[in-house]
Amino acid sequence: MRFIGGKNLMLEHINEVIRENIGTVGSVVDIFSGSAIVSDNFKRQGMQVASNDFLYFCYVLARGTVGLNRKPPFRKLGIEDPIAYLNGLTREEAGIDLDDCFIYRNYSPNGDCNRMYFQNGNAIKIDVIRQTIEKWRTEGLIGDGGYYYLLAALINAVPYVANITGVYAAYLKFWDARTYNELKLEEPVIYSNRRRNQCFCVDYRRLLGREYDLLYADPPYNSREYLPNYHILETVARYDRPEIYGVTGMRSYEDQKSEFCRKNTVAGAFEQLVRDCRSRYILISYNNEGLLSQDALSEICERYSVPGSFKKYEYDYRRYKNKIPNDRAGLKEQLYILRRH
Ligand SMILES: C[S@@+](CC[C@H](N)C(=O)[O-])C[C@H]1O[C@@H](n2cnc3c(N)ncnc32)[C@H](O)[C@@H]1O
């Protein structure tokens, strides 16, 4: 999934810096996993991975891919290809009332709602698929693996039919061509590293005390909180029918505000991260336009590292901006690596 601050273009650099400074890594924790692309990359390097994000849909993306080493068998369900089944399922067949369709009622233009996030048909499909996955789990027809595998497929499919320019903080006032496509789930790609990988959905501080070979931290770097930009994916993932407000139908997110997004808390947050980390190495992704200055971040890393172990790397990077990644001279993506003890 395309994700603000996603590190798709940085994976090779990340791997190279790890090879150069650490060599073989047995275990890693990715404490701000976002799209889970870096966790997946670590898994492909043979590391045992722990993945974490305090957004539930990010947890779902990790749990349904990184957390699995094979496609769930879906034996009890008795449906050979659940993805194809869900793609073809209608509301009538599923026996779901329109009044119970939360996404349809709140994010597609009908009745009292004039929000234009989805065409009506796709909004209903999201509701039908999401409710059916939940029902299968409640009835014991699928286990956790199958549940998160199917949810991850749904979360990945939604952006392809959403009437947005990349994030859900606003919808377009005309229908983008993409929205006329029918929502279609694809099989999540599962890679096996034959290790017991774990996924968490907690504040990163709860993981600092655990000992891994490497802690990878890719925190937000500016004041844009993640939840408002992805509120609909969070609601599809949780399907908790939250109270929503405003033009965009936002859910509240008091517990999901990040101290990395505020000028007056970001330095303390970085310091706590580096100071309280019990993993052997720390690798931080940041950039030269971050809320915390490079000098301040370097000083924190230097202060808590084994002498001589701290290094900083810098790369030209293409900025993610709405639909079009645009080259912005001057923006540098950075990696900070240090040995903690
Ligand atoms: C820059 S993004 C990570 C991008 C990810 N590396 C990728 O390539 O897709 C930062 C992530 O940190 C998460 N986050 C911010 N503050 C957090 C906190 N206190 N605890 C856990 N996750 C947090 C956000 O939800 C967001 O997904």
The ligand as a Tripos MOL2 file, in Angstrom:
@<TRIPOS>MOLECULE
LIG
   27    29     1     0     0
SMALL
NO_CHARGES

@<TRIPOS>ATOM
      1 C1          6.6540    7.1320    8.8310 C.3       1 LIG1
      2 S1          5.3350    6.0620    9.2240 S.3       1 LIG1
      3 C2          6.0710    4.4620    9.0620 C.3       1 LIG1
      4 C3          6.1670    4.0590    7.6160 C.3       1 LIG1
      5 C4          6.6280    2.6360    7.4350 C.3       1 LIG1
      6 N1          8.0040    2.4680    7.7990 N.3       1 LIG1
      7 C5          6.4310    2.2410    5.9800 C.2       1 LIG1
      8 O1          7.4420    2.1160    5.2420 O.co2     1 LIG1
      9 O2          5.2870    2.0650    5.5480 O.co2     1 LIG1
     10 C6          5.1470    6.2700   10.9540 C.3       1 LIG1
     11 C7          4.1590    5.3270   11.6500 C.3       1 LIG1
     12 O3          4.3120    5.5120   13.0530 O.3       1 LIG1
     13 C8          3.0630    5.2430   13.6770 C.3       1 LIG1
     14 N2          3.1390    5.8340   15.0230 N.ar      1 LIG1
     15 C9          3.2640    7.1460   15.3460 C.ar      1 LIG1
     16 N3          3.3640    7.3100   16.6770 N.ar      1 LIG1
     17 C10         3.2990    6.0660   17.2310 C.ar      1 LIG1
     18 C11         3.3540    5.5830   18.5600 C.ar      1 LIG1
     19 N4          3.4570    6.4250   19.5970 N.pl3     1 LIG1
     20 N5          3.3020    4.2470   18.7560 N.ar      1 LIG1
     21 C12         3.1630    3.3900   17.7220 C.ar      1 LIG1
     22 N6          3.0810    3.8010   16.4130 N.ar      1 LIG1
     23 C13         3.1550    5.1250   16.1780 C.ar      1 LIG1
     24 C14         2.0560    5.8680   12.7190 C.3       1 LIG1
     25 O4          0.7880    5.3100   12.8930 O.3       1 LIG1
     26 C15         2.6850    5.5600   11.3560 C.3       1 LIG1
     27 O5          2.1170    4.3980   10.7970 O.3       1 LIG1
@<TRIPOS>BOND
     1     1     2 1
     2     2     3 1
     3     2    10 1
     4     3     4 1
     5     4     5 1
     6     5     6 1
     7     5     7 1
     8     7     8 2
     9     7     9 1
    10    10    11 1
    11    11    12 1
    12    11    26 1
    13    12    13 1
    14    13    14 1
    15    13    24 1
    16    14    15 ar
    17    14    23 ar
    18    15    16 ar
    19    16    17 ar
    20    17    18 ar
    21    17    23 ar
    22    18    19 1
    23    18    20 ar
    24    20    21 ar
    25    21    22 ar
    26    22    23 ar
    27    24    25 1
    28    24    26 1
    29    26    27 1
@<TRIPOS>SUBSTRUCTURE
     1 LIG1         1 GROUP 0 **** ****
